[in-house]
C-alpha cells in the first residue's frame, strides 16, 4: 500500500468513527420511543438532534432514559465507546483488557464521571468486576505463606488495592512497598504485601461481562476495528473486548458479524461484499438476508418485521436493511430514528458504515453542521484523529 492509499484509508476511518458519534447524538432525543406515529408527530422528516423530553413519551409505549441530557449529547453507548477509545489511545491502538476494565469501572462505577442511564450489561459488568476482585483477593490470601494477623491482612489489602486497580505486573512492587512502609517497616510484611498485589493482579479475570445479548456488545466496536482492520487476529480482539461487557457466545457471534461489516467498509470494499462477508458470521443469517432483500428503504416496516428492541437478533437485521437501502448518511440516520426503539444502539453501526462509504461534507456524507452539533465535538474528533 502506497502513502496515498494509506491516507485515503485513514481519512475513511476517521470519517467512519466520527459518523458513530454524530449518529448517536442525533438519535438521543427520541431514543427508546417505540411509537412510529409519535416519532413522526414530534420529529417530522428531520427528527435528528431533538432535546430529550419526557412529554414525547406520554401516552405511548417507550422508555424515557435521558433526563438531564441536552441536544448534542451522546447516550450511554457513546460513553462506553469513549471508554474503549481512551484505553486504545493509552495503549497505542492495542487492546489491553485490564486497562479497559479499569477505565470502565472508573467511568461508570461509584465516583465515576458518568451521569445517566446504566444498562443491564454495564450494571452486571460492574458487579462482576467487584466479584472477580474479591475472588482474586481470597485466592491471594490462600496462597500467602507469611504469618500475619487478620488485621495485618486487612490493612495490606487496603494498601495494595488502589495500586492493583490502576497498575499491573512489574509496575506494582515499588509503589506497593512504599505505601506499606508508611505503616509497616518490616521487610517480611512488605514482601507479603507485594506478593498479595501481584497475585491479585494475576488472578483477575479478563471476562467480566454480563450474560447478555444486547447492543452494548457491538456499539463500541468502531474504534477497535479502526485500529485493527486488516489484522489477522481482529476477531480475537473483538471477542476479548466484547466479553468485558457481554460474556455471551451469541453476543460474540453477532459482534463478529458487525465487526466484519465495519472492517469491510473501513478498508474500502464494496458494501455488498462487506455485507455478504458479515452475514456469513451471523449466528442466524435468515433475517439478515430477508432484511437486505427489500427493494426500498422502509425503516418502520423493518422494525415491525424484525423488532426494535436492544437485542442483537432484532437490531442487526434492521441495521442491514437500513445500510443496504439508504442512499446517504442523512437518509440512513433519519430512517434509523424513524424506526424507533433502540436507535442510539443501532446508530453505532449504521453511522460508521454510512460515513465510511460517503465521507464527510459531500452531498451524501455527514453534514458539516451535524458534526458541529455533537457535545464536546472538538475533543472527540481530536482523540479520533490521534487514534487512527
C-alpha positions in Angstrom: 0.0 0.0 0.0 1.4 3.4 -1.0 1.2 6.6 1.1 -1.8 8.0 -0.8 -3.7 4.7 -0.3 -2.8 4.8 3.4 -4.0 8.3 3.8 -7.3 7.5 2.0 -7.9 4.7 4.4 -7.1 6.9 7.4 -9.5 9.6 6.2 -12.2 7.0 5.6 -11.8 5.5 9.1 -11.8 8.9 10.8 -15.0 9.8 9.0 -16.5 6.4 9.9 -15.9 6.7 13.6 -17.0 10.3 13.6 -20.2 9.1 12.0 -20.8 7.0 15.1 -20.6 10.0 17.4 -22.9 12.0 15.2 -25.5 9.3 14.7 -25.7 8.6 18.4 -26.1 12.3 19.3 -28.6 12.7 16.5 -30.8 9.9 17.8 -30.8 10.7 21.5 -33.9 12.9 21.7 -36.2 10.1 20.5 -34.2 7.1 21.8 -36.4 4.3 23.1 -39.6 5.8 21.8 -41.3 2.8 20.1 -44.4 4.5 18.5 -43.6 5.5 14.9 -46.6 7.8 14.7 -45.4 9.8 17.7 -41.9 9.9 16.3 -43.3 11.4 13.1 -45.5 13.8 15.0 -42.6 15.1 17.1 -39.8 14.9 14.7 -41.3 15.1 11.3 -39.0 14.4 8.4 -36.0 15.8 10.3 -36.1 14.1 13.7 -32.4 14.5 14.5 -30.8 16.3 17.4 -34.0 16.9 19.3 -33.6 17.7 23.0 -34.6 14.7 25.2 -38.1 15.4 26.7 -40.4 13.3 28.8 -43.5 14.6 27.1 -42.6 12.9 23.9 -43.3 9.6 25.6 -46.6 10.4 27.2 -49.5 8.2 26.3 -47.4 5.9 24.0 -45.0 3.0 24.6 -41.4 3.9 25.3 -38.8 4.4 28.0 -37.5 7.9 28.7 -34.0 7.3 30.0 -32.1 10.6 29.3 -33.4 13.2 31.7 -30.9 15.9 32.2 -29.3 15.4 28.8 -29.4 18.1 26.1 -29.4 18.2 22.3 -26.0 17.1 21.1 -25.2 14.8 24.0 -24.4 11.1 23.3 -26.0 8.2 25.0 -24.5 5.6 27.4 -23.5 3.8 24.2 -21.3 6.8 23.3 -19.9 7.0 26.8 -18.9 3.3 26.7 -17.3 3.8 23.3 -15.3 6.7 24.7 -14.0 4.4 27.5 -12.7 1.9 25.0 -11.3 4.7 22.8 -9.4 6.2 25.7 -8.0 2.7 26.5 -6.9 2.2 22.9 -5.2 5.6 22.9 -3.4 4.9 26.1 -2.1 1.6 24.7 -1.1 2.8 21.2 -4.1 1.2 19.5 -3.7 -2.2 21.2 -6.5 -3.7 23.2 -5.4 -4.1 26.9 -8.3 -5.8 28.6 -7.2 -4.9 32.1 -6.8 -1.3 31.2 -10.2 -1.3 29.6 -11.8 -2.9 32.6 -10.2 -0.3 34.9 -11.3 2.6 32.8 -14.8 1.1 32.6 -15.1 1.0 36.4 -13.6 4.4 36.9 -16.1 5.9 34.4 -19.3 4.1 35.2 -18.7 3.0 38.8 -19.0 4.9 42.1 -17.3 8.2 41.9 -17.0 8.0 38.1 -17.8 10.7 35.6 -20.9 9.2 34.0 -24.2 10.7 34.9 -27.1 9.0 33.1 -28.7 5.7 32.3 -27.0 2.5 33.3 -28.0 -0.5 31.1 -28.0 -4.2 32.1 -24.6 -5.1 30.7 -22.9 -2.1 32.4 -24.6 -2.8 35.8 -23.6 -6.5 35.7 -20.1 -5.8 34.4 -19.6 -3.6 37.4 -20.9 -6.2 39.8 -18.8 -9.0 38.1 -15.7 -6.9 38.3 -16.2 -6.4 42.0 -16.9 -10.1 42.5 -13.8 -11.0 40.4 -11.7 -8.7 42.6 -12.9 -10.3 45.8 -12.2 -13.8 44.4 -8.7 -12.7 43.5 -8.2 -11.4 47.0 -9.3 -14.6 48.5 -7.0 -16.6 46.2 -4.1 -14.4 47.2 -4.9 -14.9 50.9 -4.9 -18.7 50.4 -1.6 -18.6 48.6 0.2 -16.5 51.2 2.7 -18.3 53.4 3.7 -15.4 55.6 2.3 -15.5 59.1 0.1 -12.4 59.5 -2.7 -11.3 61.9 -6.1 -10.8 60.4 -5.7 -7.1 61.0 -2.4 -7.0 59.1 -4.0 -8.9 56.1 -6.9 -6.4 56.0 -4.5 -3.4 56.1 -2.3 -4.9 53.4 -5.3 -5.4 51.1 -6.4 -1.8 51.8 -2.9 -0.7 51.0 -2.4 -2.7 47.7 -5.8 -2.4 46.1 -5.6 1.2 44.9 -2.4 0.2 43.0 -3.8 -3.1 41.6 -6.8 -1.1 40.3 -4.5 1.1 38.1 -1.2 -0.8 37.6 -0.1 -4.3 36.6 2.8 -6.6 36.7 6.3 -5.1 37.4 4.7 -1.7 37.9 3.2 -2.8 41.3 6.2 -3.7 43.6 7.8 -0.3 44.2 4.6 1.8 44.9 3.0 -1.0 46.9 6.2 -1.4 49.1 6.4 2.4 49.6 2.7 2.5 50.6 3.1 -0.3 53.1 6.2 1.2 54.5 4.1 4.1 55.9 2.5 1.6 58.3 4.8 -1.5 58.5 8.6 -1.2 58.2 9.2 -4.9 58.5 10.6 -6.4 55.2 8.6 -9.6 55.6 5.3 -7.7 55.8 6.2 -5.5 52.8 7.2 -8.7 50.9 3.8 -10.2 51.8 2.0 -7.1 50.5 3.9 -7.2 47.2 3.0 -10.9 46.9 -0.7 -10.1 47.6 -0.7 -7.3 45.0 1.0 -9.4 42.3 -1.2 -12.5 43.0 -4.4 -10.5 42.9 -3.2 -8.9 39.6 -2.6 -12.3 38.0 -5.9 -13.8 39.3 -8.2 -11.1 37.9 -10.4 -12.5 35.1 -10.4 -10.8 31.7 -14.1 -11.9 31.2 -16.2 -9.7 33.3 -19.3 -9.2 31.2 -23.0 -10.0 31.7 -24.7 -13.0 30.1 -26.4 -10.5 27.8 -27.1 -10.4 24.0 -27.9 -6.7 23.6 -26.4 -3.9 21.6 -23.7 -2.8 24.0 -21.8 -5.9 22.7 -21.3 -4.2 19.3 -21.9 -0.5 19.7 -18.4 0.1 21.0 -16.6 -1.7 18.2 -15.9 1.1 15.6 -12.7 2.5 17.2 -11.4 -1.0 17.8 -12.0 -2.0 14.2 -10.4 1.2 13.0 -7.3 0.3 14.9 -7.2 -3.4 13.8 -8.8 -3.5 10.4 -6.9 -5.9 8.2 -5.2 -7.7 11.1 -5.4 -11.4 11.1 -6.4 -11.5 14.7 -9.2 -8.8 14.6 -11.9 -11.3 15.6 -9.9 -12.5 18.5 -9.5 -8.9 19.7 -13.2 -8.2 19.1 -14.1 -11.2 21.3 -11.9 -10.1 24.1 -13.4 -6.6 24.1 -17.0 -7.9 23.9 -16.5 -10.3 26.8 -15.5 -7.4 29.1 -19.2 -6.3 29.0 -21.1 -9.1 27.3 -19.8 -12.6 28.2 -22.1 -14.5 25.8 -21.2 -16.7 22.9 -24.2 -15.3 20.9 -23.2 -11.8 21.6 -19.6 -12.6 20.4 -21.0 -14.1 17.2 -23.1 -11.0 16.4 -20.1 -8.9 17.3 -18.0 -10.8 14.7 -20.8 -10.1 12.2 -20.8 -6.4 13.0 -17.0 -6.2 13.0 -16.8 -7.9 9.7 -19.2 -5.4 8.2 -17.3 -2.4 9.7 -13.9 -3.8 8.6 -15.1 -4.3 5.0 -16.3 -0.7 4.5 -13.4 0.7 6.6 -11.0 -0.9 4.1 -12.9 0.4 1.1 -14.5 -2.8 0.0 -17.9 -2.6 -1.8 -20.8 -2.6 0.6 -22.4 -5.7 -1.0 -19.1 -7.6 -0.4 -18.8 -6.4 3.2 -22.4 -7.3 4.0 -22.0 -10.8 2.5 -18.8 -11.5 4.5 -20.6 -10.2 7.6 -23.7 -12.3 7.0 -21.6 -15.4 7.0 -20.6 -14.7 10.6 -24.2 -14.1 11.8 -25.5 -16.7 14.2 -28.7 -16.7 12.2 -28.5 -15.1 8.7 -32.0 -15.8 7.6 -33.3 -12.4 8.8 -30.2 -10.7 7.6 -30.9 -12.0 4.1 -34.6 -11.1 4.3 -33.7 -7.6 5.5 -31.4 -7.0 2.6 -33.9 -8.4 0.0 -36.2 -5.4 0.2 -36.2 -3.1 -2.8 -36.8 0.1 -0.9 -36.0 1.7 2.4 -38.8 1.2 4.9 -37.5 1.5 8.4 -40.9 1.3 10.1 -41.7 -2.0 8.3 -38.2 -3.3 9.2 -39.0 -2.5 12.8 -42.3 -4.2 12.6 -40.8 -7.3 11.0 -37.6 -7.8 13.0 -38.1 -5.8 16.2 -37.0 -2.5 17.6 -35.5 -3.5 21.0 -31.9 -3.7 22.1 -31.5 -7.4 21.4 -29.0 -8.2 18.7 -31.1 -10.7 16.8 -33.7 -7.8 16.3 -31.3 -4.9 15.8 -28.8 -6.5 13.3 -31.4 -7.2 10.6 -32.7 -3.6 11.0 -29.2 -2.3 10.6 -28.6 -4.4 7.5 -31.9 -3.2 6.0 -31.0 0.5 6.5 -27.4 0.4 5.3 -28.4 -1.7 2.2 -31.2 0.6 1.2 -30.2 4.2 2.3 -28.6 6.4 -0.3 -26.9 8.8 2.0 -25.7 9.2 5.6 -28.5 11.7 6.4 -31.2 9.3 5.0 -29.8 6.4 7.0 -29.7 8.3 10.3 -33.2 9.7 9.8 -34.5 6.2 8.9 -32.9 4.7 12.0 -34.6 7.3 14.2 -38.0 6.8 12.5 -37.8 3.1 13.0 -37.9 3.8 16.8 -36.8 1.7 19.7 -33.0 1.4 20.4 -32.0 3.9 17.7 -28.8 5.0 19.6 -27.5 1.5 19.9 -28.1 0.8 16.2 -26.6 4.2 15.3 -23.1 3.0 16.3 -23.1 0.5 13.3 -25.2 2.4 10.8 -23.4 5.7 11.3 -19.8 4.3 10.8 -20.9 2.2 7.8 -22.6 5.1 6.0 -19.8 7.6 6.9 -17.1 5.2 5.6 -19.0 4.9 2.3 -20.0 8.5 1.8 -17.4 10.6 3.8 -17.9 14.0 5.3 -19.3 17.2 3.8 -20.3 15.7 0.5 -24.0 15.6 -0.6 -24.3 12.0 0.6 -21.9 12.3 3.5 -22.1 13.6 7.1 -23.3 17.2 7.0 -20.7 19.5 8.4 -23.4 21.2 10.5 -24.2 17.8 12.2 -20.5 17.3 13.1 -20.6 20.6 14.9 -23.7 19.8 16.9 -22.2 17.0 18.9 -21.3 17.9 22.5 -17.5 18.1 23.1 -17.1 17.5 19.4 -13.6 19.1 19.1 -12.2 16.8 21.9 -13.9 13.7 20.5 -12.6 14.2 17.0 -9.1 15.1 18.2 -8.9 11.8 20.0 -10.2 10.0 16.9 -7.5 11.6 14.7 -4.8 10.6 17.2 -6.2 7.1 17.5 -6.4 6.4 13.7 
